[in-house]
Amino acid sequence: MGRTLGDADAVELIEDGPERSPAAVVARSVWCALLDLHGSRSDDSLYALLSWTPLSSSAEVLALLAERAVESADRADLGESVGKVFARHPTRCSVPRRHAVYSLNLVLLHVVLTPLCSSRDIGVGDWPRLTAFWKSQLSDVEWSALVDTLHVRWSGTSAVLGIGVPATVECGGAAGRISLREAARDARFTGDPVANEFLRAFEALPDDRYDVDYAQALVQLAASPVDPAERAAHYLRWAGRYPDLVLDRLRRDVTVSVETLRELAGTELAASSVFVVQLCDRIGRGGPDADLLDVVDGLRLPRVDDGCEIALLDAWLRLHEQGYRHPSHRRVDLAAVLRSVDFEMIERLRPDLVYRCGTVAHEIGLFD
Protein backbone atom coordinates (compact mmCIF):
# COMPACT_ATOMS: atom_id res chain seq x y z
CA MET A 1 0.00 0.00 0.00
CA GLY A 2 2.86 2.33 0.82
CA ARG A 3 4.54 1.66 -2.53
CA THR A 4 1.23 2.31 -4.28
CA LEU A 5 0.92 5.66 -2.56
CA GLY A 6 4.57 6.51 -2.98
CA ASP A 7 4.38 7.93 0.52
CA ALA A 8 6.99 7.16 3.19
CA ASP A 9 4.54 8.15 5.90
CA ALA A 10 2.10 5.56 4.63
CA VAL A 11 4.82 2.88 4.71
CA GLU A 12 5.59 3.77 8.30
CA LEU A 13 1.86 3.77 9.08
CA ILE A 14 1.50 0.23 7.77
CA GLU A 15 4.64 -1.14 9.39
CA ASP A 16 4.39 0.52 12.79
CA GLY A 17 0.67 1.26 13.26
CA PRO A 18 -1.06 -0.22 16.29
CA GLU A 19 -3.81 -1.69 14.07
CA ARG A 20 -2.33 -3.99 11.45
CA SER A 21 -5.39 -5.75 10.01
CA PRO A 22 -5.71 -5.33 6.23
CA ALA A 23 -9.00 -3.47 6.64
CA ALA A 24 -7.48 -1.05 9.16
CA VAL A 25 -4.51 -0.42 6.84
CA VAL A 26 -6.80 0.31 3.89
CA ALA A 27 -9.09 2.55 5.94
CA ARG A 28 -6.15 4.58 7.33
CA SER A 29 -4.60 4.86 3.85
CA VAL A 30 -7.86 6.04 2.30
CA TRP A 31 -8.30 8.58 5.07
CA CYS A 32 -4.77 9.88 4.54
CA ALA A 33 -5.52 10.20 0.82
CA LEU A 34 -8.70 12.13 1.66
CA LEU A 35 -6.74 14.55 3.82
CA ASP A 36 -4.17 14.88 1.01
CA LEU A 37 -7.01 15.67 -1.40
CA HIS A 38 -8.39 18.32 0.94
CA GLY A 39 -4.99 19.92 1.43
CA SER A 40 -3.54 19.81 -2.09
CA ARG A 41 -6.65 19.42 -4.27
CA SER A 42 -4.84 16.56 -6.01
CA ASP A 43 -6.59 13.21 -6.09
CA ASP A 44 -3.57 11.21 -7.31
CA SER A 45 -3.28 9.27 -4.06
CA LEU A 46 -7.01 8.72 -3.85
CA TYR A 47 -7.16 7.50 -7.45
CA ALA A 48 -4.24 5.10 -6.89
CA LEU A 49 -6.09 3.58 -3.96
CA LEU A 50 -9.68 3.59 -5.12
CA SER A 51 -9.59 2.60 -8.78
CA TRP A 52 -8.95 -1.13 -8.26
CA THR A 53 -11.36 -2.66 -5.76
CA PRO A 54 -14.79 -1.41 -4.61
CA LEU A 55 -14.81 -0.33 -0.97
CA SER A 56 -18.13 -2.15 -0.63
CA SER A 57 -16.20 -5.42 -0.91
CA SER A 58 -15.13 -4.91 2.71
CA ALA A 59 -17.75 -4.06 5.29
CA GLU A 60 -15.01 -3.52 7.87
CA VAL A 61 -13.24 -0.86 5.79
CA LEU A 62 -16.43 1.16 5.37
CA ALA A 63 -17.23 0.82 9.05
CA LEU A 64 -13.77 2.14 9.99
CA LEU A 65 -14.10 5.03 7.55
CA ALA A 66 -17.51 5.86 8.98
CA GLU A 67 -15.99 5.97 12.48
CA ARG A 68 -13.30 8.36 11.32
CA ALA A 69 -15.88 10.53 9.55
CA VAL A 70 -17.95 10.85 12.73
CA GLU A 71 -14.88 11.98 14.67
CA SER A 72 -13.56 14.38 12.01
CA ALA A 73 -14.12 18.13 12.24
CA ASP A 74 -13.46 18.38 8.49
CA ARG A 75 -16.18 15.94 7.51
CA ALA A 76 -18.29 18.43 5.54
CA ASP A 77 -15.28 19.90 3.71
CA LEU A 78 -13.98 16.43 2.83
CA GLY A 79 -17.40 15.47 1.47
CA GLU A 80 -17.47 18.58 -0.67
CA SER A 81 -13.98 17.79 -2.02
CA VAL A 82 -15.01 14.26 -2.95
CA GLY A 83 -18.07 15.59 -4.75
CA LYS A 84 -15.90 17.94 -6.80
CA VAL A 85 -13.54 15.13 -7.73
CA PHE A 86 -16.45 12.97 -8.84
CA ALA A 87 -17.74 15.78 -11.05
CA ARG A 88 -14.45 16.10 -12.93
CA HIS A 89 -12.89 12.62 -12.79
CA PRO A 90 -14.36 11.02 -15.97
CA THR A 91 -11.90 12.89 -18.24
CA ARG A 92 -8.85 11.29 -16.67
CA CYS A 93 -9.79 7.62 -16.81
CA SER A 94 -9.29 5.54 -19.90
CA VAL A 95 -9.78 2.02 -18.52
CA PRO A 96 -13.51 1.27 -18.00
CA ARG A 97 -12.96 -1.06 -15.03
CA ARG A 98 -10.88 1.47 -13.10
CA HIS A 99 -13.24 4.25 -14.09
CA ALA A 100 -16.21 2.29 -12.73
CA VAL A 101 -14.49 1.29 -9.49
CA TYR A 102 -13.11 4.77 -8.85
CA SER A 103 -16.45 6.46 -9.46
CA LEU A 104 -18.38 4.09 -7.20
CA ASN A 105 -15.76 4.45 -4.48
CA LEU A 106 -16.07 8.23 -4.71
CA VAL A 107 -19.83 7.87 -4.27
CA LEU A 108 -19.32 5.57 -1.27
CA LEU A 109 -16.86 8.01 0.30
CA HIS A 110 -19.23 10.93 -0.26
CA VAL A 111 -22.06 9.03 1.42
CA VAL A 112 -19.79 8.11 4.34
CA LEU A 113 -18.90 11.77 4.75
CA THR A 114 -22.38 13.13 3.95
CA PRO A 115 -25.03 10.68 5.22
CA LEU A 116 -28.33 10.50 3.32
CA CYS A 117 -27.20 12.66 0.44
CA SER A 118 -28.93 12.50 -2.92
CA SER A 119 -27.40 11.46 -6.21
CA ARG A 120 -27.79 15.02 -7.44
CA ASP A 121 -25.77 16.32 -4.50
CA ILE A 122 -22.78 14.38 -5.87
CA GLY A 123 -23.39 15.56 -9.41
CA VAL A 124 -24.92 12.36 -10.78
CA GLY A 125 -27.31 13.37 -13.52
CA ASP A 126 -28.41 9.88 -14.55
CA TRP A 127 -28.24 7.36 -11.70
CA PRO A 128 -29.66 4.40 -13.70
CA ARG A 129 -27.07 4.91 -16.42
CA LEU A 130 -24.22 5.18 -13.90
CA THR A 131 -25.23 2.06 -12.00
CA ALA A 132 -25.67 0.13 -15.25
CA PHE A 133 -22.08 1.06 -16.09
CA TRP A 134 -20.91 -0.11 -12.66
CA LYS A 135 -22.72 -3.39 -13.07
CA SER A 136 -21.13 -3.98 -16.46
CA GLN A 137 -17.63 -3.67 -14.96
CA LEU A 138 -18.02 -5.47 -11.62
CA SER A 139 -17.99 -9.17 -10.84
CA ASP A 140 -21.17 -10.77 -9.49
CA VAL A 141 -19.68 -10.83 -5.99
CA GLU A 142 -18.62 -7.17 -6.14
CA TRP A 143 -21.99 -6.07 -7.48
CA SER A 144 -23.88 -8.02 -4.82
CA ALA A 145 -21.69 -6.48 -2.09
CA LEU A 146 -22.28 -2.98 -3.48
CA VAL A 147 -26.07 -3.39 -3.57
CA ASP A 148 -26.00 -4.77 -0.02
CA THR A 149 -23.90 -1.83 1.19
CA LEU A 150 -25.23 1.25 -0.58
CA HIS A 151 -28.93 1.65 0.16
CA VAL A 152 -31.04 3.57 -2.35
CA ARG A 153 -34.40 5.21 -1.72
CA TRP A 154 -36.14 7.13 -4.47
CA SER A 155 -37.52 10.62 -3.99
CA GLY A 156 -39.06 11.71 -7.26
CA THR A 157 -36.34 11.32 -9.88
CA SER A 158 -33.47 11.56 -7.41
CA ALA A 159 -31.84 8.67 -5.56
CA VAL A 160 -31.37 9.25 -1.82
CA LEU A 161 -28.27 7.34 -0.76
CA GLY A 162 -27.23 5.87 2.56
CA ILE A 163 -24.81 3.25 3.78
CA GLY A 164 -25.91 0.30 5.85
CA VAL A 165 -22.87 -1.86 6.42
CA PRO A 166 -23.85 -5.56 6.54
CA ALA A 167 -22.28 -7.84 9.13
CA THR A 168 -21.04 -10.14 6.36
CA VAL A 169 -20.89 -9.99 2.61
CA GLU A 170 -22.61 -12.87 0.84
CA CYS A 171 -20.18 -14.03 -1.82
CA GLY A 172 -22.48 -16.42 -3.64
CA GLY A 173 -25.69 -14.42 -3.60
CA ALA A 174 -25.55 -13.48 -7.27
CA ALA A 175 -24.59 -16.90 -8.61
CA GLY A 176 -27.03 -18.77 -10.85
CA ARG A 177 -30.64 -17.75 -11.23
CA ILE A 178 -31.58 -14.85 -8.97
CA SER A 179 -34.80 -14.68 -6.99
CA LEU A 180 -37.55 -12.17 -7.64
CA ARG A 181 -36.62 -10.39 -4.41
CA GLU A 182 -33.03 -9.99 -5.62
CA ALA A 183 -34.29 -8.74 -8.98
CA ALA A 184 -36.54 -6.21 -7.23
CA ARG A 185 -33.68 -5.04 -5.01
CA ASP A 186 -31.41 -4.71 -8.04
CA ALA A 187 -34.00 -2.74 -10.03
CA ARG A 188 -34.71 -0.47 -7.07
CA PHE A 189 -30.98 0.17 -6.66
CA THR A 190 -30.29 0.99 -10.31
CA GLY A 191 -33.58 2.79 -10.93
CA ASP A 192 -33.84 1.04 -14.29
CA PRO A 193 -37.27 2.17 -15.60
CA VAL A 194 -37.74 -0.94 -17.77
CA ALA A 195 -37.04 -3.41 -14.95
CA ASN A 196 -39.19 -1.46 -12.52
CA GLU A 197 -42.07 -1.42 -15.02
CA PHE A 198 -41.97 -5.22 -15.13
CA LEU A 199 -41.73 -5.47 -11.36
CA ARG A 200 -44.93 -3.47 -10.95
CA ALA A 201 -46.78 -6.56 -12.14
CA PHE A 202 -45.55 -8.48 -9.09
CA GLU A 203 -46.44 -5.92 -6.43
CA ALA A 204 -49.72 -7.66 -5.54
CA LEU A 205 -48.06 -10.99 -4.78
CA PRO A 206 -48.17 -12.04 -1.10
CA ASP A 207 -44.86 -11.93 0.76
CA ASP A 208 -44.69 -15.71 1.12
CA ARG A 209 -45.29 -16.15 -2.62
CA TYR A 210 -43.04 -13.42 -4.00
CA ASP A 211 -41.71 -15.73 -6.63
CA VAL A 212 -41.47 -15.67 -10.42
CA ASP A 213 -42.74 -19.25 -10.75
CA TYR A 214 -45.80 -18.49 -8.63
CA ALA A 215 -46.53 -15.42 -10.74
CA GLN A 216 -46.18 -17.51 -13.89
CA ALA A 217 -48.51 -20.17 -12.48
CA LEU A 218 -51.02 -17.49 -11.51
CA VAL A 219 -51.03 -16.00 -15.00
CA GLN A 220 -51.19 -19.34 -16.80
CA LEU A 221 -54.00 -20.69 -14.65
CA ALA A 222 -56.03 -17.48 -14.69
CA ALA A 223 -55.58 -16.55 -18.34
CA SER A 224 -58.76 -16.73 -20.39
CA PRO A 225 -59.71 -17.82 -22.96
CA VAL A 226 -57.25 -20.69 -23.23
CA ASP A 227 -57.43 -23.87 -25.26
CA PRO A 228 -58.66 -26.72 -22.97
CA ALA A 229 -55.61 -28.86 -23.73
CA GLU A 230 -53.29 -25.99 -22.83
CA ARG A 231 -55.21 -25.27 -19.62
CA ALA A 232 -55.01 -28.98 -18.69
CA ALA A 233 -51.24 -28.90 -19.23
CA HIS A 234 -51.00 -25.92 -16.86
CA TYR A 235 -53.01 -27.76 -14.19
CA LEU A 236 -50.71 -30.76 -14.40
CA ARG A 237 -47.57 -28.61 -14.41
CA TRP A 238 -48.40 -26.73 -11.23
CA ALA A 239 -50.41 -29.32 -9.27
CA GLY A 240 -47.37 -30.52 -7.34
CA ARG A 241 -45.82 -27.14 -6.55
CA TYR A 242 -48.91 -24.96 -6.02
CA PRO A 243 -51.80 -27.34 -5.26
CA ASP A 244 -53.87 -24.68 -3.49
CA LEU A 245 -53.68 -22.40 -6.54
CA VAL A 246 -54.61 -25.22 -8.91
CA LEU A 247 -57.54 -26.26 -6.71
CA ASP A 248 -58.79 -22.68 -6.54
CA ARG A 249 -58.76 -22.35 -10.34
CA LEU A 250 -60.19 -25.84 -10.80
CA ARG A 251 -63.13 -24.95 -8.58
CA ARG A 252 -64.12 -22.21 -11.03
CA ASP A 253 -63.51 -24.22 -14.19
CA VAL A 254 -66.83 -25.70 -15.25
CA THR A 255 -65.43 -26.90 -18.58
CA VAL A 256 -62.58 -29.06 -17.30
CA SER A 257 -62.68 -32.52 -18.87
CA VAL A 258 -63.00 -35.80 -17.00
CA GLU A 259 -59.73 -36.90 -18.57
CA THR A 260 -57.96 -33.91 -17.01
CA LEU A 261 -59.52 -34.72 -13.63
CA ARG A 262 -58.39 -38.33 -14.01
CA GLU A 263 -54.80 -37.21 -14.68
CA LEU A 264 -54.91 -34.81 -11.73
CA ALA A 265 -56.09 -37.70 -9.54
CA GLY A 266 -52.68 -39.22 -10.21
CA THR A 267 -50.84 -36.20 -8.77
CA GLU A 268 -50.39 -34.81 -5.25
CA LEU A 269 -53.94 -33.44 -5.45
CA ALA A 270 -55.31 -36.94 -4.80
CA ALA A 271 -54.34 -36.60 -1.13
CA SER A 272 -56.38 -33.41 -0.76
CA SER A 273 -59.92 -33.62 0.60
CA VAL A 274 -60.62 -30.39 -1.31
CA PHE A 275 -59.99 -32.21 -4.58
CA VAL A 276 -62.36 -35.02 -3.58
CA VAL A 277 -65.03 -32.49 -2.61
CA GLN A 278 -64.68 -30.78 -5.98
CA LEU A 279 -65.06 -34.12 -7.77
CA CYS A 280 -68.18 -34.94 -5.77
CA ASP A 281 -69.68 -31.52 -6.44
CA ARG A 282 -69.59 -32.29 -10.19
CA ILE A 283 -71.53 -35.56 -9.80
CA GLY A 284 -75.27 -35.66 -10.37
CA ARG A 285 -75.46 -32.34 -12.19
CA GLY A 286 -76.13 -33.54 -15.71
CA GLY A 287 -72.50 -34.26 -16.61
CA PRO A 288 -70.63 -37.50 -17.39
CA ASP A 289 -71.50 -39.11 -14.05
CA ALA A 290 -70.23 -42.59 -14.94
CA ASP A 291 -66.78 -41.24 -15.83
CA LEU A 292 -66.66 -38.99 -12.77
CA LEU A 293 -67.55 -41.95 -10.54
CA ASP A 294 -64.72 -43.93 -12.13
CA VAL A 295 -62.30 -41.15 -11.11
CA VAL A 296 -63.65 -41.21 -7.55
CA ASP A 297 -63.35 -45.01 -7.48
CA GLY A 298 -59.75 -44.67 -8.60
CA LEU A 299 -59.00 -42.70 -5.45
CA ARG A 300 -60.06 -45.76 -3.42
CA LEU A 301 -61.99 -43.69 -0.90
CA PRO A 302 -64.46 -45.17 1.56
CA ARG A 303 -68.05 -44.31 0.70
CA VAL A 304 -68.14 -41.87 3.61
CA ASP A 305 -64.81 -40.23 4.22
CA ASP A 306 -63.57 -37.87 6.92
CA GLY A 307 -63.37 -34.37 5.46
CA CYS A 308 -65.45 -35.33 2.43
CA GLU A 309 -68.47 -36.81 4.19
CA ILE A 310 -70.99 -34.12 3.26
CA ALA A 311 -69.83 -33.86 -0.36
CA LEU A 312 -69.92 -37.64 -0.84
CA LEU A 313 -73.34 -37.98 0.76
CA ASP A 314 -74.71 -35.11 -1.30
CA ALA A 315 -73.41 -36.72 -4.49
CA TRP A 316 -74.99 -40.12 -3.71
CA LEU A 317 -78.29 -38.46 -2.84
CA ARG A 318 -78.34 -36.46 -6.09
CA LEU A 319 -77.74 -39.59 -8.12
CA HIS A 320 -80.55 -41.46 -6.33
CA GLU A 321 -82.94 -38.53 -6.69
CA GLN A 322 -82.29 -38.45 -10.45
CA GLY A 323 -82.85 -42.18 -10.78
CA TYR A 324 -79.27 -42.88 -11.79
CA ARG A 325 -78.51 -46.57 -12.35
CA HIS A 326 -75.02 -47.63 -11.37
CA PRO A 327 -73.26 -50.06 -13.70
CA SER A 328 -72.81 -53.64 -12.57
CA HIS A 329 -69.16 -53.17 -11.60
CA ARG A 330 -70.06 -50.44 -9.11
CA ARG A 331 -72.51 -51.38 -6.39
CA VAL A 332 -73.45 -48.50 -4.11
CA ASP A 333 -75.15 -49.66 -0.91
CA LEU A 334 -77.00 -46.46 -0.09
CA ALA A 335 -78.51 -48.03 3.04
CA ALA A 336 -75.00 -48.71 4.38
CA VAL A 337 -74.02 -45.14 3.57
CA LEU A 338 -76.99 -43.73 5.49
CA ARG A 339 -76.29 -45.97 8.51
CA SER A 340 -72.71 -44.69 8.75
CA VAL A 341 -73.50 -40.99 8.52
CA ASP A 342 -72.91 -38.68 11.49
CA PHE A 343 -76.31 -36.94 11.35
CA GLU A 344 -75.58 -34.65 14.31
CA MET A 345 -72.64 -33.13 12.46
CA ILE A 346 -74.56 -32.94 9.18
CA GLU A 347 -77.54 -31.28 10.85
CA ARG A 348 -75.23 -28.51 12.14
CA LEU A 349 -73.66 -27.90 8.75
CA ARG A 350 -76.24 -28.93 6.15
CA PRO A 351 -79.68 -29.44 7.73
CA ASP A 352 -81.22 -29.80 4.26
CA LEU A 353 -79.31 -33.06 3.81
CA VAL A 354 -80.96 -34.57 6.89
CA TYR A 355 -84.41 -34.08 5.34
CA ARG A 356 -83.25 -35.53 2.01
CA CYS A 357 -81.67 -38.51 3.78
CA GLY A 358 -84.97 -39.20 5.54
CA THR A 359 -86.82 -39.11 2.24
CA VAL A 360 -84.36 -41.50 0.58
CA ALA A 361 -84.40 -43.81 3.63
CA HIS A 362 -88.18 -44.20 3.30
CA GLU A 363 -87.87 -44.79 -0.46
CA ILE A 364 -85.35 -47.62 -0.09
CA GLY A 365 -87.23 -49.15 2.84
CA LEU A 366 -84.59 -48.47 5.45
CA PHE A 367 -87.29 -47.88 8.10
CA ASP A 368 -89.39 -50.95 7.17
PADRENGU-669393 format. One line per 8 residues: number of its first residue (from 0); their letters; for each residue x, y, z of C-alpha. Coordinates in steps of 0.25 Angstrom, whole numbers, plus 2048, in hexadecimal, padded with zeros to 3 digits. Example, Ala and Ser with C-alpha at 12.3 -4.5 7.8 and 13.67 -1.06 7.14 Angstrom:
residues 2
0> as> 831 7EE 81F ~ 837 7FC 81D $
This chain:
residues 368
0> mgrtlgda> 800 800 800 ~ 80B 809 803 ~ 812 807 7F6 ~ 805 809 7EF ~ 804 817 7F6 ~ 812 81A 7F4 ~ 812 820 802 ~ 81C 81D 80D $
8> davelied> 812 821 818 ~ 808 816 813 ~ 813 80C 813 ~ 816 80F 821 ~ 807 80F 824 ~ 806 801 81F ~ 813 7FB 826 ~ 812 802 833 $
16> gperspaa> 803 805 835 ~ 7FC 7FF 841 ~ 7F1 7F9 838 ~ 7F7 7F0 82E ~ 7EA 7E9 828 ~ 7E9 7EB 819 ~ 7DC 7F2 81B ~ 7E2 7FC 825 $
24> vvarsvwc> 7EE 7FE 81B ~ 7E5 801 810 ~ 7DC 80A 818 ~ 7E7 812 81D ~ 7EE 813 80F ~ 7E1 818 809 ~ 7DF 822 814 ~ 7ED 828 812 $
32> alldlhgs> 7EA 829 803 ~ 7DD 831 807 ~ 7E5 83A 80F ~ 7EF 83C 804 ~ 7E4 83F 7FA ~ 7DE 849 804 ~ 7EC 850 806 ~ 7F2 84F 7F8 $
40> rsddslya> 7E5 84E 7EF ~ 7ED 842 7E8 ~ 7E6 835 7E8 ~ 7F2 82D 7E3 ~ 7F3 825 7F0 ~ 7E4 823 7F1 ~ 7E3 81E 7E2 ~ 7EF 814 7E4 $
48> llswtpls> 7E8 80E 7F0 ~ 7D9 80E 7EC ~ 7DA 80A 7DD ~ 7DC 7FB 7DF ~ 7D3 7F5 7E9 ~ 7C5 7FA 7EE ~ 7C5 7FF 7FC ~ 7B7 7F7 7FD $
56> ssaevlal> 7BF 7EA 7FC ~ 7C3 7EC 80B ~ 7B9 7F0 815 ~ 7C4 7F2 81F ~ 7CB 7FD 817 ~ 7BE 805 815 ~ 7BB 803 824 ~ 7C9 809 828 $
64> laeraves> 7C8 814 81E ~ 7BA 817 824 ~ 7C0 818 832 ~ 7CB 821 82D ~ 7C0 82A 826 ~ 7B8 82B 833 ~ 7C4 830 83B ~ 7CA 83A 830 $
72> adradlge> 7C8 849 831 ~ 7CA 84A 822 ~ 7BF 840 81E ~ 7B7 84A 816 ~ 7C3 850 80F ~ 7C8 842 80B ~ 7BA 83E 806 ~ 7BA 84A 7FD $
80> svgkvfar> 7C8 847 7F8 ~ 7C4 839 7F4 ~ 7B8 83E 7ED ~ 7C0 848 7E5 ~ 7CA 83D 7E1 ~ 7BE 834 7DD ~ 7B9 83F 7D4 ~ 7C6 840 7CC $
88> hptrcsvp> 7CC 832 7CD ~ 7C7 82C 7C0 ~ 7D0 834 7B7 ~ 7DD 82D 7BD ~ 7D9 81E 7BD ~ 7DB 816 7B0 ~ 7D9 808 7B6 ~ 7CA 805 7B8 $
96> rrhavysl> 7CC 7FC 7C4 ~ 7D4 806 7CC ~ 7CB 811 7C8 ~ 7BF 809 7CD ~ 7C6 805 7DA ~ 7CC 813 7DD ~ 7BE 81A 7DA ~ 7B6 810 7E3 $
104> nlvllhvv> 7C1 812 7EE ~ 7C0 821 7ED ~ 7B1 81F 7EF ~ 7B3 816 7FB ~ 7BD 820 801 ~ 7B3 82C 7FF ~ 7A8 824 806 ~ 7B1 820 811 $
112> ltplcssr> 7B4 82F 813 ~ 7A6 835 810 ~ 79C 82B 815 ~ 78F 82A 80D ~ 793 833 802 ~ 78C 832 7F4 ~ 792 82E 7E7 ~ 791 83C 7E2 $
120> digvgdwp> 799 841 7EE ~ 7A5 83A 7E9 ~ 7A2 83E 7DA ~ 79C 831 7D5 ~ 793 835 7CA ~ 78E 828 7C6 ~ 78F 81D 7D1 ~ 789 812 7C9 $
128> rltafwks> 794 814 7BE ~ 79F 815 7C8 ~ 79B 808 7D0 ~ 799 801 7C3 ~ 7A8 804 7C0 ~ 7AC 800 7CD ~ 7A5 7F2 7CC ~ 7AB 7F0 7BE $
136> qlsdvews> 7B9 7F1 7C4 ~ 7B8 7EA 7D2 ~ 7B8 7DB 7D5 ~ 7AB 7D5 7DA ~ 7B1 7D5 7E8 ~ 7B6 7E3 7E7 ~ 7A8 7E8 7E2 ~ 7A0 7E0 7ED $
144> alvdtlhv> 7A9 7E6 7F8 ~ 7A7 7F4 7F2 ~ 798 7F2 7F2 ~ 798 7ED 800 ~ 7A0 7F9 805 ~ 79B 805 7FE ~ 78C 807 801 ~ 784 80E 7F7 $
152> rwsgtsav> 776 815 7F9 ~ 76F 81D 7EE ~ 76A 82A 7F0 ~ 764 82F 7E3 ~ 76F 82D 7D8 ~ 77A 82E 7E2 ~ 781 823 7EA ~ 783 825 7F9 $
160> lgigvpat> 78F 81D 7FD ~ 793 817 80A ~ 79D 80D 80F ~ 798 801 817 ~ 7A5 7F9 81A ~ 7A1 7EA 81A ~ 7A7 7E1 825 ~ 7AC 7D7 819 $
168> vecggaag> 7AC 7D8 80A ~ 7A6 7CD 803 ~ 7AF 7C8 7F9 ~ 7A6 7BE 7F1 ~ 799 7C6 7F2 ~ 79A 7CA 7E3 ~ 79E 7BC 7DE ~ 794 7B5 7D5 $
176> rislreaa> 785 7B9 7D3 ~ 782 7C5 7DC ~ 775 7C5 7E4 ~ 76A 7CF 7E1 ~ 76E 7D6 7EE ~ 77C 7D8 7EA ~ 777 7DD 7DC ~ 76E 7E7 7E3 $
184> rdarftgd> 779 7EC 7EC ~ 782 7ED 7E0 ~ 778 7F5 7D8 ~ 775 7FE 7E4 ~ 784 801 7E5 ~ 787 804 7D7 ~ 77A 80B 7D4 ~ 779 804 7C7 $
192> pvaneflr> 76B 809 7C2 ~ 769 7FC 7B9 ~ 76C 7F2 7C4 ~ 763 7FA 7CE ~ 758 7FA 7C4 ~ 758 7EB 7C3 ~ 759 7EA 7D3 ~ 74C 7F2 7D4 $
200> afealpdd> 745 7E6 7CF ~ 74A 7DE 7DC ~ 746 7E8 7E6 ~ 739 7E1 7EA ~ 740 7D4 7ED ~ 73F 7D0 7FC ~ 74D 7D0 803 ~ 74D 7C1 804 $
208> rydvdyaq> 74B 7BF 7F6 ~ 754 7CA 7F0 ~ 759 7C1 7E5 ~ 75A 7C1 7D6 ~ 755 7B3 7D5 ~ 749 7B6 7DD ~ 746 7C2 7D5 ~ 747 7BA 7C8 $
216> alvqlaas> 73E 7AF 7CE ~ 734 7BA 7D2 ~ 734 7C0 7C4 ~ 733 7B3 7BD ~ 728 7AD 7C5 ~ 720 7BA 7C5 ~ 722 7BE 7B7 ~ 715 7BD 7AE $
224> pvdpaera> 711 7B9 7A4 ~ 71B 7AD 7A3 ~ 71A 7A1 79B ~ 715 795 7A4 ~ 722 78D 7A1 ~ 72B 798 7A5 ~ 723 79B 7B2 ~ 724 78C 7B5 $
232> ahylrwag> 733 78C 7B3 ~ 734 798 7BD ~ 72C 791 7C7 ~ 735 785 7C6 ~ 742 78E 7C6 ~ 73E 795 7D3 ~ 736 78B 7DB ~ 743 786 7E3 $
240> rypdlvld> 749 793 7E6 ~ 73C 79C 7E8 ~ 731 793 7EB ~ 729 79D 7F2 ~ 729 7A6 7E6 ~ 726 79B 7DC ~ 71A 797 7E5 ~ 715 7A5 7E6 $
248> rlrrdvtv> 715 7A7 7D7 ~ 70F 799 7D5 ~ 703 79C 7DE ~ 700 7A7 7D4 ~ 702 79F 7C7 ~ 6F5 799 7C3 ~ 6FA 794 7B6 ~ 706 78C 7BB $
256> svetlrel> 705 77E 7B5 ~ 704 771 7BC ~ 711 76C 7B6 ~ 718 778 7BC ~ 712 775 7C9 ~ 716 767 7C8 ~ 725 76B 7C5 ~ 724 775 7D1 $
264> agtelaas> 720 769 7DA ~ 72D 763 7D7 ~ 735 76F 7DD ~ 736 775 7EB ~ 728 77A 7EA ~ 723 76C 7ED ~ 727 76E 7FB ~ 71E 77A 7FD $
272> svfvvqlc> 710 77A 802 ~ 70E 786 7FB ~ 710 77F 7EE ~ 707 774 7F2 ~ 6FC 77E 7F6 ~ 6FD 785 7E8 ~ 6FC 778 7E1 ~ 6EF 774 7E9 $
280> drigrggp> 6E9 782 7E6 ~ 6EA 77F 7D7 ~ 6E2 772 7D9 ~ 6D3 771 7D7 ~ 6D2 77F 7CF ~ 6CF 77A 7C1 ~ 6DE 777 7BE ~ 6E5 76A 7BA $
288> dadlldvv> 6E2 764 7C8 ~ 6E7 756 7C4 ~ 6F5 75B 7C1 ~ 6F5 764 7CD ~ 6F2 758 7D6 ~ 6FD 750 7CF ~ 707 75B 7D4 ~ 701 75B 7E2 $
296> dglrlprv> 703 74C 7E2 ~ 711 74D 7DE ~ 714 755 7EA ~ 710 749 7F2 ~ 708 751 7FC ~ 6FE 74B 806 ~ 6F0 74F 803 ~ 6EF 759 80E $
304> ddgceial> 6FD 75F 811 ~ 702 769 81C ~ 703 777 816 ~ 6FA 773 80A ~ 6EE 76D 811 ~ 6E4 778 80D ~ 6E9 779 7FF ~ 6E8 769 7FD $
312> ldawlrlh> 6DB 768 803 ~ 6D5 774 7FB ~ 6DA 76D 7EE ~ 6D4 760 7F1 ~ 6C7 766 7F5 ~ 6C7 76E 7E8 ~ 6C9 762 7E0 ~ 6BE 75A 7E7 $
320> eqgyrhps> 6B4 766 7E5 ~ 6B7 766 7D6 ~ 6B5 757 7D5 ~ 6C3 754 7D1 ~ 6C6 746 7CF ~ 6D4 741 7D3 ~ 6DB 738 7C9 ~ 6DD 729 7CE $
328> hrrvdlaa> 6EB 72B 7D2 ~ 6E8 736 7DC ~ 6DE 732 7E6 ~ 6DA 73E 7F0 ~ 6D3 739 7FC ~ 6CC 746 800 ~ 6C6 740 80C ~ 6D4 73D 812 $
336> vlrsvdfe> 6D8 74B 80E ~ 6CC 751 816 ~ 6CF 748 822 ~ 6DD 74D 823 ~ 6DA 75C 822 ~ 6DC 765 82E ~ 6CF 76C 82D ~ 6D2 775 839 $
344> mierlrpd> 6DD 77B 832 ~ 6D6 77C 825 ~ 6CA 783 82B ~ 6D3 78E 831 ~ 6D9 790 823 ~ 6CF 78C 819 ~ 6C1 78A 81F ~ 6BB 789 811 $
352> lvyrcgtv> 6C3 77C 80F ~ 6BC 776 81C ~ 6AE 778 815 ~ 6B3 772 808 ~ 6B9 766 80F ~ 6AC 763 816 ~ 6A5 764 809 ~ 6AF 75A 802 $
360> aheiglfd> 6AE 751 80F ~ 69F 74F 80D ~ 6A1 74D 7FE ~ 6AB 742 800 ~ 6A3 73B 80B ~ 6AE 73E 816 ~ 6A3 740 820 ~ 69A 734 81D $
